[in-house]
Structure formats: structure tokens, C-alpha cells
């Protein structure tokens, strides 16, 4: 019995244990005592309200035991002659609740609670799961999970979801989420099979919205970079303008930019090894630094080093002259680090004011990669500086615009 308590046994283990004991024979007093203890442990793990003895002038009620449970949101009094009888009632009550059919929606909510409370997943991950789940039809969400079929899921995909023209990545994540809900349900003995097991993303990928922006559209042009630089240089009193200058000279992600400290300027390099993250799990936005960058989340390797160009060095001098004392490069007058979202909002407004369609910090990153291409750095070197894989660089940062095609055409003609 102590082993059961110390191991944090699940309800299924306790039930199996009591079933085994009951097979020994109810006439065995020691066995009955062990069953009673197991039931008590099962109830105590679930019932948070007190179980107390009644002291009343009413002779019928005096000495009886009571507690409360909630049924359909209403509090109900539970009252028996002995404490053991109360435990017997509560045992059956919680057993019935656990054995009740769970809908697909309820199992999803259990999965979300598990990912948040036991796996410590970030609030952004939870929000993304909830967003993708919201597209699933109510007819599927409200069905007992063990009755949902593969055909129902496929029909929903074809008739409802794909008509929204989702991006391929959204389709992939939605199918993955559906499979995870079923797998979680199986782990909790709420369903036997995973009917989505053989539903493949590739079956429907060609039905998605296949349009995408070219990297030229994601990047600031040379003319736009010049406009933004001129604007920033005329607004050096604003720390967000200074951040723009550093961003265009380093290609830093916005979270990396906000988390830079003065000690990260080392011997002609910027040591990039942390990022600022936003957390909404407490009900309001909070910002904090973590000691890894986006590409090193699972396996931190100490970050990366970016060479400081003369233009970057000049921008860093402007940062050093900002009002207030702080260990951070970009901070307000009280020394607090700048929140990345306020910088993004500032950048968006200024780009719009200047008539620039692209308005995000990532456009600095793509433009910086273009400069590295022009400097004849190969994919491996560019990936090293930007902080991502070679595959990512080839897939998301390669350029195929007219300027590059002209260079290729010239090289072919010169080869003759």
C-alpha cells in the first residue's frame, strides 16, 4: 500500500489493484482492509472538500458524516451514517465521472492542461494549439472521442477546412494536432485506436494556398534601407531608431536584438546567445530573457558571433549614449530593457509613414543575408552568422530576383 502511495499511482493502477484483491475473497478481513485503504487513497487524491462529522440536536443526524460534491455545477450534500460509507459513495462518484465518455473537445482540453502544467509548454504554443483546434467542426468536437472515425475527419478536411484555403504549414499542424489528441486519449484509456493515424498531410497538400511571397518581397530593397537609415539617423534620440540601425547591420532577430547586453560586445564581434520572450500565462504580458537563441532552444551551444562592421560600430556608439544606466544595450531612461513588441510597433508605423510595404524586422534579416551573398559568403558561412541551418538558409533566404539572374546571365556569357 505504501508503494502505491509513494509511486503516485494512477486511478487505473488502483483499480487494477483492487480488482486483484477482490478476487482473493471478500471473507478475508486483511484483504477488505487493504481494499478500504486503496479506496480511501483514490478518493483523497480527488476530493478536496473536508469530510466532517455532524453535531446536531437532531438525534437522527447527530454523529453522521457529511461532505459536498458538485453535480452539473450545483453543490450537493452527501451524508451517511459512517465515514466509511461516505468514502464508498465518493469512490463510486469519482469512478463514474472518470468512466464517463469524454468528447473530442474534452480530451483536447485535457491535453492542453497536460502540456501547460506538466510539460511547461510556452503560452504561445498553447494559443497556437487552441487556434488550430478552433477550425475543427463542432460535430467532431462534441462527439465521444472513441466514436470519431477516420471518414468523418477526412470529410471535414475536404468539405470545410480545405475550402478556407489554408497554408500548407497550417494544414500540417492541424493534422498533427488531431493525431496528438487521439494519442493522448489512448494514453488515458479514453479511446482504443487513433483513426487519424493514416491521414497524411501529403494527401491534401496540393489543395492548400500555394502562393507565397518571394524573398525579394520579404526583404527591404537597397532604396528602402537607405530611407530607413536616413530616418533613423535623424531620430537618434529614440532608442528604437537606434535599434533599426543595429538590425540592418546584423540581421538579428527581434528577440535577440532586445536582449543584447553591453557585455555582448566582445573584441569586434557581437556575441548573440540569448533572446527576449513574451509570456501571457499569468493573464498579462510579461517579458523575460532566456539563455538561448531560437535555433538553439533544444540544444544551446553558446550562441554565435557576428562581425561588427564600421556602420554597426557607429550604431553601437549611439546605443551607448542613450539616457539611463543599464546592462542592456537598448533600455529606457530607468534602465529597463526595451520590450520587443514596442520596437516592432515603432518600426511598422515608420515603414508605413515612409511608404514601405514591408514592415517587419525580419526584412532587415533577409536584406542582411543578401549583403552576405554579395560578399560571396557561401551557405554555410551565412547560416553561421544568421544563426540557422544551411537548409533553412537555402529554403527561406535564397534570392532569385532579376538582379541575381542578370549576374548569372553575365557569368554565362563571359564563360564563352
Secondary structure, DSSP 4 states (H G I P E B T S, - for coil): -HHHHHTT--HHHHHHHHHHHHTT-TT-HHHHHHHHHHHHHHHHTT--S--EE---S-TTTTT-EEEEEEETTEEEEEEESSHHHHHHHHHHHHHHHHHS--BHHHHHHHHHHHHHHTS---HHHHHHHHHHHTTS-HHHHTSBGGG--HHHHHHHIIIIIGGG--BHHHHHHHHHHHHHHHHHHHHTTS-S--TTTT--GGGTGGGSB-----HHHHS--HHHHHHHHHHHHTTTTSHHHHHHHHHHHH---HHHHHT-BGGGEETTEEEE--EEEEE-TTSS-EEEEESS-GGGSSS----EEEE--HHHHHHHHHHHTSSS--SBSSB-TTSPBPPHHHHHHHHHHHHHHTT-S--STHHHHHHHHHHHHHTT--HHHHHHHHTS-HHHHHHHS---SHHHHHHHHHHHHHH-
